Amino acid sequence: MQIFGKATRIIAIISKTISSDVLTALKKSGLSHVEMYTGRAPVLKGKQGLFSIFSSAPLLVNDSMEVFSIVVNPEIEDNVVNLIIKSGKLYNPGRGTVYCEDVDLVKDNELFDENKNCVLTGEQCHIYSKLAGICCIVQRGQGDAIARVVLDTGISVPSIFFGIGTGIRDKLGLLRITIPAEKEIIKFVTNSYDVDEVMNMMIDTGRIDQPGKGFIYIYNIKKGLVNTKVIHGAERSAASIEQIIMALDELKGGIEWRRREKIYEEGSIIKKTFLNKCVDLTIICNEGRSTDLVNESMAAGASGATIIKFKHVNLINTEHNNVSPARESCSMIIPETQVNDIVNVLDKTNAFDKASQGYIIIRPVPKAFTYRVSKK
């Protein structure tokens, strides 16, 4: 088993109408492969017409999105991020979000060839630091209520995609009958100053302090460009509010000025006990292998996992890059102290052999929350 220090994972959440342009640019750049899955991006529909004054809240409409995940050497992260921004024209609000994370890459599979090359010249795009991400996992059908919290604050456009929850519901006895395995996973990016308050709002809205309602956590983001076009509707001015915000970001040299004061009313936050010193351990493997790997991980101490299916796309043909196109991602939030035990168990369960073609991504989770049984 080897741990390859720090790698960079780049996540691009872009409109499906421009995903082919980005994929073509990535292929021409010399990158080896990309992982892709589909989702939706809910936005508010702007009120229009005479009868809009009688509606209580704007409707939600959904844009189809493509999510790209690319693991690269840190030395080329700026090249890849800039390539995605330029090829997708993400500097125009409403087209998508791209960001990168520092991760530890664990692998022992010679068939998996890490992306190493990306050729790009030209002016660098303006991207931002002091960002944070939130991931919220809820029962299927509950995602829109959580997404509306994000949209109503105007912070950014969230993305929603489907997954399967395993482990936690099996420990709830008869209550598990009322909790479906199908999950909705909501992710979005905000500035690091507002992340705690927004997380509290999402917990209260989704009632995540109740059994089986969900799980939420914060993850670190190194830098990125965020889609802030939360409302669809006809523009009534020469520049949209999103374009004005982006111009102010550049003038002020960052997004700190956007910090919101007192999103919550004074005294409205209920005291919560958060999970700290955790990591997100994600095992990437061939489709059909995830159940066994998750079961073994739970036997080693993991409380459960969220599984999503995605497509592995080879951009160039190499002797090593023959990974199966049908893949699964199993994400487990675990205490830091469990990492070595679970990695060793996965190794013994053949997570890295030719049948699984697996590798592991580990990233820190500064804060997480879910229902926990009180200790008396």
Secondary structure as a PSIPRED ss2 file (coil, helix, strand):
# PSIPRED VFORMAT (PSIPRED V4.0)

   1 M C   1.000  0.000  0.000
   2 Q E   0.000  0.000  1.000
   3 I E   0.000  0.000  1.000
   4 F E   0.000  0.000  1.000
   5 G E   0.000  0.000  1.000
   6 K E   0.000  0.000  1.000
   7 A E   0.000  0.000  1.000
   8 T E   0.000  0.000  1.000
   9 R E   0.000  0.000  1.000
  10 I E   0.000  0.000  1.000
  11 I E   0.000  0.000  1.000
  12 A E   0.000  0.000  1.000
  13 I E   0.000  0.000  1.000
  14 I E   0.000  0.000  1.000
  15 S E   0.000  0.000  1.000
  16 K C   1.000  0.000  0.000
  17 T C   1.000  0.000  0.000
  18 I C   1.000  0.000  0.000
  19 S H   0.000  1.000  0.000
  20 S H   0.000  1.000  0.000
  21 D H   0.000  1.000  0.000
  22 V H   0.000  1.000  0.000
  23 L H   0.000  1.000  0.000
  24 T H   0.000  1.000  0.000
  25 A H   0.000  1.000  0.000
  26 L H   0.000  1.000  0.000
  27 K H   0.000  1.000  0.000
  28 K H   0.000  1.000  0.000
  29 S H   0.000  1.000  0.000
  30 G C   1.000  0.000  0.000
  31 L C   1.000  0.000  0.000
  32 S C   1.000  0.000  0.000
  33 H E   0.000  0.000  1.000
  34 V E   0.000  0.000  1.000
  35 E E   0.000  0.000  1.000
  36 M E   0.000  0.000  1.000
  37 Y E   0.000  0.000  1.000
  38 T E   0.000  0.000  1.000
  39 G E   0.000  0.000  1.000
  40 R E   0.000  0.000  1.000
  41 A E   0.000  0.000  1.000
  42 P E   0.000  0.000  1.000
  43 V E   0.000  0.000  1.000
  44 L E   0.000  0.000  1.000
  45 K E   0.000  0.000  1.000
  46 G C   1.000  0.000  0.000
  47 K C   1.000  0.000  0.000
  48 Q C   1.000  0.000  0.000
  49 G C   1.000  0.000  0.000
  50 L H   0.000  1.000  0.000
  51 F H   0.000  1.000  0.000
  52 S H   0.000  1.000  0.000
  53 I H   0.000  1.000  0.000
  54 F H   0.000  1.000  0.000
  55 S C   1.000  0.000  0.000
  56 S C   1.000  0.000  0.000
  57 A C   1.000  0.000  0.000
  58 P C   1.000  0.000  0.000
  59 L C   1.000  0.000  0.000
  60 L E   0.000  0.000  1.000
  61 V E   0.000  0.000  1.000
  62 N E   0.000  0.000  1.000
  63 D E   0.000  0.000  1.000
  64 S E   0.000  0.000  1.000
  65 M E   0.000  0.000  1.000
  66 E E   0.000  0.000  1.000
  67 V E   0.000  0.000  1.000
  68 F E   0.000  0.000  1.000
  69 S E   0.000  0.000  1.000
  70 I E   0.000  0.000  1.000
  71 V E   0.000  0.000  1.000
  72 V E   0.000  0.000  1.000
  73 N C   1.000  0.000  0.000
  74 P H   0.000  1.000  0.000
  75 E H   0.000  1.000  0.000
  76 I H   0.000  1.000  0.000
  77 E H   0.000  1.000  0.000
  78 D H   0.000  1.000  0.000
  79 N H   0.000  1.000  0.000
  80 V H   0.000  1.000  0.000
  81 V H   0.000  1.000  0.000
  82 N H   0.000  1.000  0.000
  83 L H   0.000  1.000  0.000
  84 I H   0.000  1.000  0.000
  85 I H   0.000  1.000  0.000
  86 K H   0.000  1.000  0.000
  87 S H   0.000  1.000  0.000
  88 G H   0.000  1.000  0.000
  89 K C   1.000  0.000  0.000
  90 L C   1.000  0.000  0.000
  91 Y C   1.000  0.000  0.000
  92 N C   1.000  0.000  0.000
  93 P C   1.000  0.000  0.000
  94 G C   1.000  0.000  0.000
  95 R C   1.000  0.000  0.000
  96 G E   0.000  0.000  1.000
  97 T E   0.000  0.000  1.000
  98 V E   0.000  0.000  1.000
  99 Y E   0.000  0.000  1.000
 100 C E   0.000  0.000  1.000
 101 E E   0.000  0.000  1.000
 102 D E   0.000  0.000  1.000
 103 V E   0.000  0.000  1.000
 104 D E   0.000  0.000  1.000
 105 L E   0.000  0.000  1.000
 106 V E   0.000  0.000  1.000
 107 K E   0.000  0.000  1.000
 108 D C   1.000  0.000  0.000
 109 N C   1.000  0.000  0.000
 110 E C   1.000  0.000  0.000
 111 L C   1.000  0.000  0.000
 112 F C   1.000  0.000  0.000
 113 D C   1.000  0.000  0.000
 114 E C   1.000  0.000  0.000
 115 N E   0.000  0.000  1.000
 116 K C   1.000  0.000  0.000
 117 N C   1.000  0.000  0.000
 118 C C   1.000  0.000  0.000
 119 V C   1.000  0.000  0.000
 120 L C   1.000  0.000  0.000
 121 T C   1.000  0.000  0.000
 122 G C   1.000  0.000  0.000
 123 E C   1.000  0.000  0.000
 124 Q C   1.000  0.000  0.000
 125 C C   1.000  0.000  0.000
 126 H C   1.000  0.000  0.000
 127 I C   1.000  0.000  0.000
 128 Y E   0.000  0.000  1.000
 129 S C   1.000  0.000  0.000
 130 K C   1.000  0.000  0.000
 131 L E   0.000  0.000  1.000
 132 A E   0.000  0.000  1.000
 133 G E   0.000  0.000  1.000
 134 I E   0.000  0.000  1.000
 135 C E   0.000  0.000  1.000
 136 C E   0.000  0.000  1.000
 137 I E   0.000  0.000  1.000
 138 V E   0.000  0.000  1.000
 139 Q E   0.000  0.000  1.000
 140 R C   1.000  0.000  0.000
 141 G C   1.000  0.000  0.000
 142 Q C   1.000  0.000  0.000
 143 G H   0.000  1.000  0.000
 144 D H   0.000  1.000  0.000
 145 A H   0.000  1.000  0.000
 146 I H   0.000  1.000  0.000
 147 A H   0.000  1.000  0.000
 148 R H   0.000  1.000  0.000
 149 V H   0.000  1.000  0.000
 150 V H   0.000  1.000  0.000
 151 L H   0.000  1.000  0.000
 152 D H   0.000  1.000  0.000
 153 T H   0.000  1.000  0.000
 154 G C   1.000  0.000  0.000
 155 I C   1.000  0.000  0.000
 156 S C   1.000  0.000  0.000
 157 V C   1.000  0.000  0.000
 158 P C   1.000  0.000  0.000
 159 S E   0.000  0.000  1.000
 160 I E   0.000  0.000  1.000
 161 F E   0.000  0.000  1.000
 162 F E   0.000  0.000  1.000
 163 G E   0.000  0.000  1.000
 164 I E   0.000  0.000  1.000
 165 G E   0.000  0.000  1.000
 166 T E   0.000  0.000  1.000
 167 G C   1.000  0.000  0.000
 168 I C   1.000  0.000  0.000
 169 R H   0.000  1.000  0.000
 170 D H   0.000  1.000  0.000
 171 K H   0.000  1.000  0.000
 172 L C   1.000  0.000  0.000
 173 G H   0.000  1.000  0.000
 174 L H   0.000  1.000  0.000
 175 L H   0.000  1.000  0.000
 176 R H   0.000  1.000  0.000
 177 I H   0.000  1.000  0.000
 178 T H   0.000  1.000  0.000
 179 I C   1.000  0.000  0.000
 180 P C   1.000  0.000  0.000
 181 A C   1.000  0.000  0.000
 182 E E   0.000  0.000  1.000
 183 K E   0.000  0.000  1.000
 184 E E   0.000  0.000  1.000
 185 I E   0.000  0.000  1.000
 186 I E   0.000  0.000  1.000
 187 K E   0.000  0.000  1.000
 188 F E   0.000  0.000  1.000
 189 V E   0.000  0.000  1.000
 190 T E   0.000  0.000  1.000
 191 N E   0.000  0.000  1.000
 192 S C   1.000  0.000  0.000
 193 Y C   1.000  0.000  0.000
 194 D C   1.000  0.000  0.000
 195 V H   0.000  1.000  0.000
 196 D H   0.000  1.000  0.000
 197 E H   0.000  1.000  0.000
 198 V H   0.000  1.000  0.000
 199 M H   0.000  1.000  0.000
 200 N H   0.000  1.000  0.000
 201 M H   0.000  1.000  0.000
 202 M H   0.000  1.000  0.000
 203 I H   0.000  1.000  0.000
 204 D H   0.000  1.000  0.000
 205 T H   0.000  1.000  0.000
 206 G H   0.000  1.000  0.000
 207 R C   1.000  0.000  0.000
 208 I C   1.000  0.000  0.000
 209 D C   1.000  0.000  0.000
 210 Q C   1.000  0.000  0.000
 211 P C   1.000  0.000  0.000
 212 G C   1.000  0.000  0.000
 213 K C   1.000  0.000  0.000
 214 G E   0.000  0.000  1.000
 215 F E   0.000  0.000  1.000
 216 I E   0.000  0.000  1.000
 217 Y E   0.000  0.000  1.000
 218 I E   0.000  0.000  1.000
 219 Y E   0.000  0.000  1.000
 220 N E   0.000  0.000  1.000
 221 I E   0.000  0.000  1.000
 222 K C   1.000  0.000  0.000
 223 K E   0.000  0.000  1.000
 224 G E   0.000  0.000  1.000
 225 L E   0.000  0.000  1.000
 226 V C   1.000  0.000  0.000
 227 N C   1.000  0.000  0.000
 228 T C   1.000  0.000  0.000
 229 K C   1.000  0.000  0.000
 230 V C   1.000  0.000  0.000
 231 I E   0.000  0.000  1.000
 232 H E   0.000  0.000  1.000
 233 G C   1.000  0.000  0.000
 234 A C   1.000  0.000  0.000
 235 E C   1.000  0.000  0.000
 236 R C   1.000  0.000  0.000
 237 S C   1.000  0.000  0.000
 238 A C   1.000  0.000  0.000
 239 A C   1.000  0.000  0.000
 240 S C   1.000  0.000  0.000
 241 I H   0.000  1.000  0.000
 242 E H   0.000  1.000  0.000
 243 Q H   0.000  1.000  0.000
 244 I H   0.000  1.000  0.000
 245 I H   0.000  1.000  0.000
 246 M H   0.000  1.000  0.000
 247 A H   0.000  1.000  0.000
 248 L H   0.000  1.000  0.000
 249 D H   0.000  1.000  0.000
 250 E H   0.000  1.000  0.000
 251 L H   0.000  1.000  0.000
 252 K H   0.000  1.000  0.000
 253 G C   1.000  0.000  0.000
 254 G C   1.000  0.000  0.000
 255 I C   1.000  0.000  0.000
 256 E H   0.000  1.000  0.000
 257 W H   0.000  1.000  0.000
 258 R H   0.000  1.000  0.000
 259 R C   1.000  0.000  0.000
 260 R C   1.000  0.000  0.000
 261 E C   1.000  0.000  0.000
 262 K C   1.000  0.000  0.000
 263 I C   1.000  0.000  0.000
 264 Y C   1.000  0.000  0.000
 265 E C   1.000  0.000  0.000
 266 E C   1.000  0.000  0.000
 267 G C   1.000  0.000  0.000
 268 S C   1.000  0.000  0.000
 269 I C   1.000  0.000  0.000
 270 I C   1.000  0.000  0.000
 271 K C   1.000  0.000  0.000
 272 K C   1.000  0.000  0.000
 273 T C   1.000  0.000  0.000
 274 F C   1.000  0.000  0.000
 275 L E   0.000  0.000  1.000
 276 N C   1.000  0.000  0.000
 277 K C   1.000  0.000  0.000
 278 C E   0.000  0.000  1.000
 279 V E   0.000  0.000  1.000
 280 D E   0.000  0.000  1.000
 281 L E   0.000  0.000  1.000
 282 T E   0.000  0.000  1.000
 283 I E   0.000  0.000  1.000
 284 I E   0.000  0.000  1.000
 285 C E   0.000  0.000  1.000
 286 N E   0.000  0.000  1.000
 287 E C   1.000  0.000  0.000
 288 G C   1.000  0.000  0.000
 289 R C   1.000  0.000  0.000
 290 S H   0.000  1.000  0.000
 291 T H   0.000  1.000  0.000
 292 D H   0.000  1.000  0.000
 293 L H   0.000  1.000  0.000
 294 V H   0.000  1.000  0.000
 295 N H   0.000  1.000  0.000
 296 E H   0.000  1.000  0.000
 297 S H   0.000  1.000  0.000
 298 M H   0.000  1.000  0.000
 299 A H   0.000  1.000  0.000
 300 A C   1.000  0.000  0.000
 301 G C   1.000  0.000  0.000
 302 A C   1.000  0.000  0.000
 303 S C   1.000  0.000  0.000
 304 G C   1.000  0.000  0.000
 305 A E   0.000  0.000  1.000
 306 T E   0.000  0.000  1.000
 307 I E   0.000  0.000  1.000
 308 I E   0.000  0.000  1.000
 309 K E   0.000  0.000  1.000
 310 F E   0.000  0.000  1.000
 311 K E   0.000  0.000  1.000
 312 H E   0.000  0.000  1.000
 313 V E   0.000  0.000  1.000
 314 N E   0.000  0.000  1.000
 315 L C   1.000  0.000  0.000
 316 I C   1.000  0.000  0.000
 317 N C   1.000  0.000  0.000
 318 T C   1.000  0.000  0.000
 319 E C   1.000  0.000  0.000
 320 H C   1.000  0.000  0.000
 321 N C   1.000  0.000  0.000
 322 N C   1.000  0.000  0.000
 323 V C   1.000  0.000  0.000
 324 S C   1.000  0.000  0.000
 325 P C   1.000  0.000  0.000
 326 A E   0.000  0.000  1.000
 327 R E   0.000  0.000  1.000
 328 E E   0.000  0.000  1.000
 329 S E   0.000  0.000  1.000
 330 C E   0.000  0.000  1.000
 331 S E   0.000  0.000  1.000
 332 M E   0.000  0.000  1.000
 333 I E   0.000  0.000  1.000
 334 I E   0.000  0.000  1.000
 335 P E   0.000  0.000  1.000
 336 E H   0.000  1.000  0.000
 337 T H   0.000  1.000  0.000
 338 Q H   0.000  1.000  0.000
 339 V H   0.000  1.000  0.000
 340 N H   0.000  1.000  0.000
 341 D H   0.000  1.000  0.000
 342 I H   0.000  1.000  0.000
 343 V H   0.000  1.000  0.000
 344 N H   0.000  1.000  0.000
 345 V H   0.000  1.000  0.000
 346 L H   0.000  1.000  0.000
 347 D H   0.000  1.000  0.000
 348 K H   0.000  1.000  0.000
 349 T C   1.000  0.000  0.000
 350 N C   1.000  0.000  0.000
 351 A C   1.000  0.000  0.000
 352 F C   1.000  0.000  0.000
 353 D C   1.000  0.000  0.000
 354 K C   1.000  0.000  0.000
 355 A C   1.000  0.000  0.000
 356 S C   1.000  0.000  0.000
 357 Q C   1.000  0.000  0.000
 358 G C   1.000  0.000  0.000
 359 Y E   0.000  0.000  1.000
 360 I E   0.000  0.000  1.000
 361 I E   0.000  0.000  1.000
 362 I E   0.000  0.000  1.000
 363 R E   0.000  0.000  1.000
 364 P E   0.000  0.000  1.000
 365 V E   0.000  0.000  1.000
 366 P C   1.000  0.000  0.000
 367 K E   0.000  0.000  1.000
 368 A E   0.000  0.000  1.000
 369 F E   0.000  0.000  1.000
 370 T E   0.000  0.000  1.000
 371 Y C   1.000  0.000  0.000
 372 R C   1.000  0.000  0.000
 373 V C   1.000  0.000  0.000
 374 S C   1.000  0.000  0.000
 375 K C   1.000  0.000  0.000
 376 K C   1.000  0.000  0.000
